[in-house]
Every structure is written in C-alpha cells, then in structure tokens.
Amino acid sequence: MLTMLLRGPRRSADPTRTYYCLQGSWSLFHSLAFALTLLYEVQVVGLTPLQLVLVGTLLEVTASSVRSPPASWRTCTHAGSPS
C-alpha cells in the first residue's frame, strides 16, 4: 500500500473534476467557518443582534478597504517600501 502511494498516481487528474472538488471543499470550509464564528459571537461573547450587525458591517468595510487596488504604481511602491 505504501509503495503504491510513493510511486504516484497512475493517471493524471482530470482538471475539471479537480477544480470542482477544490472549489466545493473551499466553499464548505468557508461556510463552516462563518457559522462557527457566528455561534462563538452569540454564545461566548454574548452579542446582541444589533451588535452582530455592527461587527459584520465593520468586518466587511475593513475587508473591502484592504482589497481595493492602489491609485497608482507610485502609491503601491511607496506603501511597500521601508521607511
């Protein structure tokens, strides 16, 4: 059994099937992480519904501001240069 695993696959993987498997497992992982985060915030931290909405809004604003592209190449190089 171990020698079969060390030899590698006998045929190449189908790219379409691999893509769908990876995307599906990533989606499942993301959904599970989101649900567990909400459970933690409600049960352990004890947030009210209004606080949950405010925390979610703050997280989305933070994520969208981090993902926004820089205005120019100069801004990008300036942000990455050591001071």
LOZABA-868552 format. One record per atom (N, C-alpha, C, O, CB): x, y, z. Coordinates in Angstrom, 3 decimals. Glycine has a CB too. Example, Ala and Ser with C-alpha at 12.3 -4.5 7.8 and 13.67 -1.06 7.14 Angstrom:
<sites>
+----------+----------+----------+
!     east !    north !       up !
+----------+----------+----------+
!   13.190 !   -5.690 !    7.800 !
!   12.300 !   -4.500 !    7.800 !
!   13.200 !   -3.300 !    7.800 !
!   14.236 !   -3.319 !    8.465 !
!   11.308 !   -4.473 !    9.046 !
!   12.850 !   -2.250 !    7.080 !
!   13.670 !   -1.060 !    7.140 !
!   12.900 !    0.030 !    7.870 !
!   13.409 !    1.138 !    8.039 !
!   14.084 !   -0.598 !    5.725 !
+----------+----------+----------+
</sites>
This chain:
<sites>
+----------+----------+----------+
!     east !    north !       up !
+----------+----------+----------+
!    0.823 !   -1.183 !    0.000 !
!    0.000 !    0.000 !    0.000 !
!    0.871 !    1.251 !    0.000 !
!    0.620 !    2.177 !   -0.772 !
!   -0.939 !   -0.005 !    1.200 !
!    1.882 !    1.291 !    0.848 !
!    2.742 !    2.465 !    0.937 !
!    3.541 !    2.649 !   -0.348 !
!    3.751 !    3.779 !   -0.789 !
!    3.687 !    2.347 !    2.135 !
!    3.983 !    1.558 !   -0.947 !
!    4.751 !    1.693 !   -2.187 !
!    3.884 !    2.232 !   -3.313 !
!    4.381 !    2.935 !   -4.193 !
!    5.355 !    0.350 !   -2.591 !
!    2.587 !    1.911 !   -3.297 !
!    1.689 !    2.457 !   -4.317 !
!    1.527 !    3.959 !   -4.151 !
!    1.444 !    4.685 !   -5.142 !
!    0.320 !    1.773 !   -4.252 !
!    1.482 !    4.437 !   -2.903 !
!    1.353 !    5.868 !   -2.661 !
!    2.626 !    6.615 !   -3.033 !
!    2.565 !    7.738 !   -3.533 !
!    1.008 !    6.125 !   -1.205 !
!    3.774 !    6.000 !   -2.793 !
!    5.037 !    6.661 !   -3.090 !
!    5.325 !    6.717 !   -4.592 !
!    6.030 !    7.616 !   -5.050 !
!    6.168 !    5.948 !   -2.377 !
!    4.800 !    5.791 !   -5.344 !
!    5.026 !    5.796 !   -6.787 !
!    4.291 !    6.922 !   -7.487 !
!    4.696 !    7.345 !   -8.570 !
!    4.606 !    4.480 !   -7.379 !
!    3.237 !    7.405 !   -6.897 !
!    2.467 !    8.477 !   -7.505 !
!    1.261 !    7.943 !   -8.245 !
!    1.066 !    6.731 !   -8.340 !
!    3.334 !    9.279 !   -8.443 !
!    0.453 !    8.848 !   -8.768 !
!   -0.763 !    8.419 !   -9.460 !
!   -0.439 !    7.750 !  -10.788 !
!    0.545 !    8.092 !  -11.444 !
!   -1.692 !    9.608 !   -9.690 !
!   -1.266 !    6.804 !  -11.174 !
!   -1.062 !    6.097 !  -12.439 !
!   -1.583 !    6.898 !  -13.611 !
!   -1.142 !    6.693 !  -14.743 !
!   -1.740 !    4.739 !  -12.404 !
!   -2.508 !    7.803 !  -13.365 !
!   -3.039 !    8.635 !  -14.440 !
!   -3.129 !   10.064 !  -13.924 !
!   -3.178 !   10.301 !  -12.717 !
!   -4.436 !    8.119 !  -14.931 !
!   -3.150 !   10.995 !  -14.841 !
!   -3.243 !   12.390 !  -14.421 !
!   -4.674 !   12.706 !  -14.004 !
!   -5.627 !   12.096 !  -14.489 !
!   -2.784 !   13.338 !  -15.553 !
!   -4.805 !   13.648 !  -13.116 !
!   -6.125 !   14.029 !  -12.607 !
!   -6.854 !   14.875 !  -13.640 !
!   -6.243 !   15.657 !  -14.369 !
!   -6.001 !   14.799 !  -11.270 !
!   -8.158 !   14.705 !  -13.689 !
!   -8.992 !   15.497 !  -14.576 !
!   -9.059 !   16.929 !  -14.032 !
!   -9.493 !   17.126 !  -12.897 !
!  -10.421 !   14.874 !  -14.708 !
!   -8.644 !   17.925 !  -14.807 !
!   -8.604 !   19.301 !  -14.288 !
!   -9.974 !   19.829 !  -13.881 !
!  -10.091 !   20.541 !  -12.884 !
!   -8.007 !   20.221 !  -15.325 !
!  -11.008 !   19.489 !  -14.642 !
!  -12.338 !   19.986 !  -14.320 !
!  -12.823 !   19.407 !  -12.995 !
!  -13.355 !   20.128 !  -12.151 !
!  -13.323 !   19.645 !  -15.442 !
!  -12.636 !   18.112 !  -12.822 !
!  -13.055 !   17.468 !  -11.577 !
!  -12.250 !   17.998 !  -10.391 !
!  -12.804 !   18.224 !   -9.315 !
!  -12.899 !   15.942 !  -11.683 !
!  -10.956 !   18.195 !  -10.582 !
!  -10.115 !   18.737 !   -9.517 !
!  -10.566 !   20.134 !   -9.121 !
!  -10.634 !   20.460 !   -7.936 !
!   -8.653 !   18.764 !   -9.953 !
!  -10.875 !   20.963 !  -10.124 !
!  -11.340 !   22.330 !   -9.867 !
!  -12.628 !   22.313 !   -9.051 !
!  -12.749 !   23.031 !   -8.059 !
!  -11.561 !   23.088 !  -11.192 !
!  -13.593 !   21.488 !   -9.473 !
!  -14.867 !   21.436 !   -8.761 !
!  -14.698 !   20.895 !   -7.342 !
!  -15.368 !   21.367 !   -6.423 !
!  -15.862 !   20.576 !   -9.531 !
!  -13.833 !   19.932 !   -7.152 !
!  -13.581 !   19.399 !   -5.808 !
!  -12.941 !   20.460 !   -4.908 !
!  -13.337 !   20.621 !   -3.754 !
!  -12.673 !   18.153 !   -5.887 !
!  -11.963 !   21.171 !   -5.434 !
!  -11.312 !   22.213 !   -4.639 !
!  -12.267 !   23.355 !   -4.322 !
!  -12.299 !   23.839 !   -3.191 !
!  -10.089 !   22.751 !   -5.372 !
!  -13.042 !   23.788 !   -5.306 !
!  -13.989 !   24.874 !   -5.075 !
!  -15.082 !   24.465 !   -4.093 !
!  -15.478 !   25.248 !   -3.230 !
!  -14.613 !   25.318 !   -6.391 !
!  -15.561 !   23.237 !   -4.233 !
!  -16.596 !   22.763 !   -3.323 !
!  -16.108 !   22.631 !   -1.898 !
!  -16.815 !   23.001 !   -0.961 !
!  -17.125 !   21.447 !   -3.791 !
!  -14.897 !   22.104 !   -1.722 !
!  -14.372 !   21.959 !   -0.366 !
!  -14.040 !   23.327 !    0.239 !
!  -14.225 !   23.527 !    1.440 !
!  -13.121 !   21.061 !   -0.371 !
!  -13.553 !   24.272 !   -0.576 !
!  -13.283 !   25.613 !   -0.060 !
!  -14.583 !   26.295 !    0.353 !
!  -14.626 !   26.977 !    1.378 !
!  -12.545 !   26.462 !   -1.114 !
!  -15.638 !   26.117 !   -0.434 !
!  -16.935 !   26.701 !   -0.102 !
!  -17.489 !   26.109 !    1.185 !
!  -18.023 !   26.834 !    2.025 !
!  -17.925 !   26.487 !   -1.245 !
!  -17.365 !   24.804 !    1.342 !
!  -17.824 !   24.147 !    2.564 !
!  -17.036 !   24.645 !    3.773 !
!  -17.617 !   24.927 !    4.821 !
!  -17.692 !   22.620 !    2.436 !
!  -15.716 !   24.755 !    3.630 !
!  -14.868 !   25.255 !    4.717 !
!  -15.247 !   26.687 !    5.093 !
!  -15.338 !   27.016 !    6.276 !
!  -13.385 !   25.191 !    4.312 !
!  -15.465 !   27.529 !    4.098 !
!  -15.807 !   28.932 !    4.348 !
!  -17.157 !   29.034 !    5.057 !
!  -17.299 !   29.808 !    6.004 !
!  -15.836 !   29.728 !    3.023 !
!  -18.140 !   28.266 !    4.613 !
!  -19.459 !   28.289 !    5.242 !
!  -19.393 !   27.795 !    6.688 !
!  -20.033 !   28.367 !    7.571 !
!  -20.444 !   27.433 !    4.440 !
!  -18.631 !   26.748 !    6.926 !
!  -18.484 !   26.219 !    8.268 !
!  -17.789 !   27.228 !    9.187 !
!  -18.197 !   27.408 !   10.334 !
!  -17.703 !   24.908 !    8.233 !
!  -16.754 !   27.876 !    8.688 !
!  -16.047 !   28.874 !    9.485 !
!  -16.966 !   30.052 !    9.809 !
!  -16.932 !   30.571 !   10.925 !
!  -14.790 !   29.366 !    8.742 !
!  -17.781 !   30.477 !    8.853 !
!  -18.709 !   31.587 !    9.075 !
!  -19.737 !   31.221 !   10.139 !
!  -20.024 !   32.019 !   11.031 !
!  -19.416 !   31.973 !    7.763 !
!  -20.291 !   30.013 !   10.044 !
!  -21.294 !   29.572 !   11.016 !
!  -20.695 !   29.449 !   12.414 !
!  -21.325 !   29.851 !   13.393 !
!  -21.898 !   28.232 !   10.587 !
!  -19.492 !   28.902 !   12.518 !
!  -18.859 !   28.755 !   13.827 !
!  -18.500 !   30.105 !   14.440 !
!  -18.554 !   30.276 !   15.658 !
!  -17.613 !   27.894 !   13.711 !
!  -18.135 !   31.056 !   13.592 !
!  -17.845 !   32.397 !   14.091 !
!  -19.095 !   33.044 !   14.668 !
!  -19.046 !   33.669 !   15.727 !
!  -17.267 !   33.269 !   12.978 !
!  -20.210 !   32.892 !   13.971 !
!  -21.459 !   33.449 !   14.489 !
!  -21.870 !   32.787 !   15.803 !
!  -22.309 !   33.466 !   16.731 !
!  -22.572 !   33.291 !   13.458 !
!  -21.728 !   31.468 !   15.882 !
!  -22.059 !   30.775 !   17.125 !
!  -21.181 !   31.256 !   18.280 !
!  -21.662 !   31.449 !   19.397 !
!  -21.905 !   29.263 !   16.945 !
!  -19.899 !   31.447 !   18.002 !
!  -18.983 !   31.939 !   19.032 !
!  -19.393 !   33.334 !   19.491 !
!  -19.426 !   33.615 !   20.689 !
!  -17.535 !   31.955 !   18.506 !
!  -19.704 !   34.204 !   18.534 !
!  -20.049 !   35.579 !   18.887 !
!  -21.344 !   35.645 !   19.694 !
!  -21.479 !   36.504 !   20.566 !
!  -20.178 !   36.429 !   17.627 !
!  -22.290 !   34.763 !   19.423 !
!  -23.555 !   34.789 !   20.146 !
!  -23.437 !   34.108 !   21.500 !
!  -23.883 !   34.663 !   22.505 !
!  -24.646 !   34.124 !   19.324 !
!  -22.847 !   32.918 !   21.550 !
!  -22.851 !   32.143 !   22.785 !
!  -21.748 !   32.550 !   23.761 !
!  -22.011 !   32.684 !   24.956 !
!  -22.717 !   30.686 !   22.462 !
!  -20.536 !   32.746 !   23.285 !
!  -19.423 !   33.030 !   24.201 !
!  -19.318 !   34.516 !   24.496 !
!  -19.212 !   34.918 !   25.655 !
!  -18.103 !   32.522 !   23.614 !
!  -19.347 !   35.332 !   23.450 !
!  -19.181 !   36.769 !   23.643 !
!  -20.489 !   37.397 !   24.122 !
!  -20.472 !   38.350 !   24.901 !
!  -18.711 !   37.438 !   22.337 !
!  -21.624 !   36.863 !   23.656 !
!  -22.922 !   37.363 !   24.094 !
!  -23.362 !   38.623 !   23.381 !
!  -23.931 !   39.523 !   23.999 !
!  -22.892 !   37.618 !   25.554 !
!  -23.102 !   38.699 !   22.077 !
!  -23.500 !   39.888 !   21.327 !
!  -24.997 !   39.883 !   21.043 !
!  -25.600 !   38.830 !   20.837 !
!  -22.718 !   39.979 !   20.015 !
!  -25.575 !   41.056 !   21.037 !
!  -26.985 !   41.209 !   20.682 !
!  -27.099 !   41.264 !   19.158 !
!  -26.084 !   41.414 !   18.478 !
!  -27.599 !   42.495 !   21.340 !
!  -28.302 !   41.147 !   18.610 !
!  -28.450 !   41.225 !   17.147 !
!  -27.904 !   42.524 !   16.549 !
!  -27.293 !   42.499 !   15.480 !
!  -29.909 !   41.084 !   16.777 !
!  -28.115 !   43.646 !   17.218 !
!  -27.584 !   44.911 !   16.712 !
!  -26.059 !   44.896 !   16.700 !
!  -25.440 !   45.359 !   15.742 !
!  -28.094 !   46.084 !   17.560 !
!  -25.463 !   44.374 !   17.742 !
!  -24.004 !   44.293 !   17.805 !
!  -23.458 !   43.364 !   16.725 !
!  -22.401 !   43.628 !   16.152 !
!  -23.556 !   43.811 !   19.189 !
!  -24.185 !   42.263 !   16.443 !
!  -23.768 !   41.366 !   15.368 !
!  -23.762 !   42.079 !   14.029 !
!  -22.840 !   41.904 !   13.232 !
!  -24.680 !   40.148 !   15.306 !
!  -24.796 !   42.891 !   13.777 !
!  -24.870 !   43.645 !   12.518 !
!  -23.724 !   44.645 !   12.440 !
!  -23.107 !   44.799 !   11.386 !
!  -26.230 !   44.377 !   12.391 !
!  -23.436 !   45.322 !   13.540 !
!  -22.349 !   46.312 !   13.537 !
!  -20.990 !   45.650 !   13.340 !
!  -20.152 !   46.171 !   12.604 !
!  -22.352 !   47.109 !   14.846 !
!  -20.762 !   44.519 !   13.982 !
!  -19.493 !   43.800 !   13.812 !
!  -19.355 !   43.307 !   12.375 !
!  -18.281 !   43.425 !   11.786 !
!  -19.400 !   42.610 !   14.800 !
!  -20.416 !   42.761 !   11.806 !
!  -20.380 !   42.301 !   10.416 !
!  -20.119 !   43.433 !    9.446 !
!  -19.347 !   43.277 !    8.500 !
!  -21.677 !   41.619 !   10.058 !
!  -20.756 !   44.571 !    9.671 !
!  -20.535 !   45.736 !    8.808 !
!  -19.097 !   46.210 !    8.905 !
!  -18.483 !   46.529 !    7.886 !
!  -21.490 !   46.878 !    9.182 !
!  -18.550 !   46.261 !   10.104 !
!  -17.162 !   46.675 !   10.294 !
!  -16.199 !   45.710 !    9.600 !
!  -15.224 !   46.142 !    8.984 !
!  -16.833 !   46.764 !   11.790 !
!  -16.469 !   44.414 !    9.696 !
!  -15.617 !   43.431 !    9.030 !
!  -15.659 !   43.591 !    7.511 !
!  -14.624 !   43.514 !    6.849 !
!  -16.042 !   42.017 !    9.417 !
!  -16.857 !   43.815 !    6.957 !
!  -16.973 !   43.977 !    5.508 !
!  -16.305 !   45.261 !    5.028 !
!  -15.662 !   45.262 !    3.977 !
!  -18.439 !   43.972 !    5.094 !
!  -16.442 !   46.338 !    5.768 !
!  -15.789 !   47.596 !    5.393 !
!  -14.274 !   47.438 !    5.442 !
!  -13.567 !   47.910 !    4.552 !
!  -16.238 !   48.747 !    6.325 !
!  -13.778 !   46.775 !    6.479 !
!  -12.341 !   46.553 !    6.597 !
!  -11.823 !   45.681 !    5.457 !
!  -10.787 !   45.982 !    4.865 !
!  -12.014 !   45.907 !    7.944 !
!  -12.538 !   44.609 !    5.150 !
!  -12.110 !   43.713 !    4.078 !
!  -12.129 !   44.409 !    2.726 !
!  -11.218 !   44.215 !    1.920 !
!  -12.996 !   42.478 !    4.037 !
!  -13.142 !   45.209 !    2.466 !
!  -13.218 !   45.875 !    1.163 !
!  -12.179 !   46.985 !    1.041 !
!  -11.700 !   47.258 !   -0.059 !
!  -14.617 !   46.448 !    0.940 !
!  -11.823 !   47.629 !    2.151 !
!  -10.800 !   48.677 !    2.069 !
!   -9.411 !   48.071 !    1.867 !
!   -8.559 !   48.679 !    1.220 !
!  -10.817 !   49.546 !    3.342 !
!   -9.182 !   46.891 !    2.409 !
!   -7.891 !   46.227 !    2.232 !
!   -7.753 !   45.696 !    0.810 !
!   -6.653 !   45.701 !    0.258 !
!   -7.728 !   45.080 !    3.246 !
!   -8.837 !   45.244 !    0.214 !
!   -8.803 !   44.664 !   -1.120 !
!   -8.765 !   45.686 !   -2.232 !
!   -8.506 !   45.320 !   -3.378 !
!   -9.975 !   43.788 !   -1.309 !
!   -9.015 !   46.959 !   -1.944 !
!   -9.070 !   47.954 !   -3.013 !
!   -7.678 !   48.164 !   -3.615 !
!   -6.687 !   48.225 !   -2.887 !
!   -9.636 !   49.293 !   -2.480 !
!   -7.606 !   48.273 !   -4.931 !
!   -6.298 !   48.465 !   -5.574 !
!   -5.765 !   49.868 !   -5.316 !
!   -6.547 !   50.797 !   -5.109 !
!   -6.399 !   48.211 !   -7.088 !
!   -4.464 !   50.032 !   -5.326 !
!   -3.891 !   51.365 !   -5.126 !
!   -4.194 !   52.268 !   -6.313 !
!   -4.469 !   51.793 !   -7.415 !
!   -2.375 !   51.273 !   -4.908 !
!   -4.142 !   53.566 !   -6.077 !
!   -4.476 !   54.535 !   -7.120 !
!   -3.442 !   54.536 !   -8.239 !
!   -3.781 !   54.796 !   -9.394 !
!   -4.593 !   55.931 !   -6.523 !
!   -2.201 !   54.251 !   -7.915 !
!   -1.162 !   54.280 !   -8.943 !
!   -0.019 !   53.354 !   -8.552 !
!    0.014 !   52.814 !   -7.446 !
!   -0.641 !   55.718 !   -9.158 !
!    0.904 !   53.184 !   -9.469 !
!    2.076 !   52.368 !   -9.199 !
!    2.919 !   53.017 !   -8.116 !
!    3.503 !   52.321 !   -7.285 !
!    2.903 !   52.160 !  -10.476 !
!    2.989 !   54.331 !   -8.114 !
!    3.780 !   55.059 !   -7.127 !
!    3.240 !   54.819 !   -5.713 !
!    4.010 !   54.636 !   -4.770 !
!    3.784 !   56.563 !   -7.449 !
!    1.919 !   54.822 !   -5.577 !
!    1.308 !   54.550 !   -4.277 !
!    1.654 !   53.139 !   -3.818 !
!    1.955 !   52.913 !   -2.646 !
!   -0.223 !   54.732 !   -4.343 !
!    1.609 !   52.201 !   -4.747 !
!    1.884 !   50.811 !   -4.423 !
!    3.333 !   50.639 !   -3.976 !
!    3.590 !   49.956 !   -2.985 !
!    1.587 !   49.913 !   -5.626 !
!    4.275 !   51.240 !   -4.680 !
!    5.680 !   51.102 !   -4.311 !
!    5.989 !   51.858 !   -3.029 !
!    6.841 !   51.434 !   -2.247 !
!    6.577 !   51.597 !   -5.439 !
!    5.309 !   52.965 !   -2.810 !
!    5.534 !   53.732 !   -1.587 !
!    5.020 !   52.964 !   -0.374 !
!    5.647 !   52.989 !    0.685 !
!    4.850 !   55.108 !   -1.677 !
!    3.900 !   52.290 !   -0.516 !
!    3.328 !   51.532 !    0.600 !
!    4.208 !   50.336 !    0.935 !
!    4.250 !   49.916 !    2.092 !
!    1.897 !   51.064 !    0.264 !
!    4.908 !   49.779 !   -0.042 !
!    5.733 !   48.610 !    0.200 !
!    7.170 !   48.906 !    0.553 !
!    7.917 !   47.988 !    0.889 !
!    5.707 !   47.752 !   -0.976 !
!    7.585 !   50.164 !    0.489 !
!    8.980 !   50.489 !    0.771 !
!    9.196 !   50.688 !    2.265 !
!    8.314 !   51.196 !    2.958 !
!    9.406 !   51.745 !    0.003 !
!   10.359 !   50.292 !    2.764 !
!   10.647 !   50.507 !    4.186 !
!   10.891 !   51.974 !    4.479 !
!   11.443 !   52.702 !    3.654 !
!   11.856 !   49.682 !    4.619 !
!   10.484 !   52.392 !    5.640 !
!   10.635 !   53.817 !    6.000 !
!   11.954 !   54.075 !    6.672 !
!   12.247 !   55.213 !    7.040 !
!    9.504 !   54.270 !    6.913 !
+----------+----------+----------+
</sites>
